[in-house]
């Protein structure tokens, strides 16, 4: 959590820019990722921590890999 406070504002700006959404929409995006099991918030407290900071989960990374699989490879059960 302490490390994330150093780059969190830059991260929010990058997400906003990359996805072409307003910065005020990023917490909602993070909330939806969290509900899907793809993101988990850090727990605990640190100085002026106000919540929202966290990390992607293993499920998120598995979904990213599935998205990268070519259509023809989906028929090969060994890919799973």
N, C-alpha and C positions, 0 to 999 in steps of 0.2 A: 504494500500500500504506500509506503514512504516513497519508493521509487516512482510509482505512477503519478504522484503529485507533481513531480518535476516536469512531466511531459503531457499531462492530461489536457491542458488548454490547447496545446498544439494539436493533440489527437482530435479533439472536438472540432477544431477548425478544418483539419484535413478530411474528416468524415463529412462535414458539411460541404466542403468544396468538391470532393470526389463524387458524392452522391447527388450533388446539386440540390441540397435541401437547406433550409434555414437552420442556423445553429440551435434555435429553440426547439427544433424537431428531433434533434439527436437523442435526447433522453427517451423519447417515445420509441425510437428505433431500438435503442438499447433494451428498453423494457420488453419489446416484442421478441427480441433475440433471447432474452432471459426466460420468458414464458415458454419458448420453444425448446429450451434446454441447451441452447447454443452459447450462452453467456452466463457467467456467475459473478455476482458482486462480491467484492472483498468484504469481510466482516470485521468488526472491531472499530476502534476509533484512533485517530491520530490528529493532533492539533486542530486545524480548522476543516477537517474532512466532513463533507456534507452528503456523501453517498454517491452512488452511481458508478464509481470506479470499479473495475473488475477485469476479467479476462475471458477469452473464448474457451470453450470446453472441447473435450475430445470429440463429442458429437459434431460440433461445428467443423472441425478439421476432417472428419469422415465425410460429411456432406460436401465439402469443397472437393475432396478427391473423387467422389461419385460424379460430381458435375463435370470433372475433367475427363471422365471415361468416354471414349468414343462409342457411338451407338452400336457398332458391330461388336464391340467388346462386351456389351451388356449381356449378350447371349452366352458368354463363357463364364460358367459358374465359379471357376477358379479365381476370378477377379474379386470375389466376395470372401 
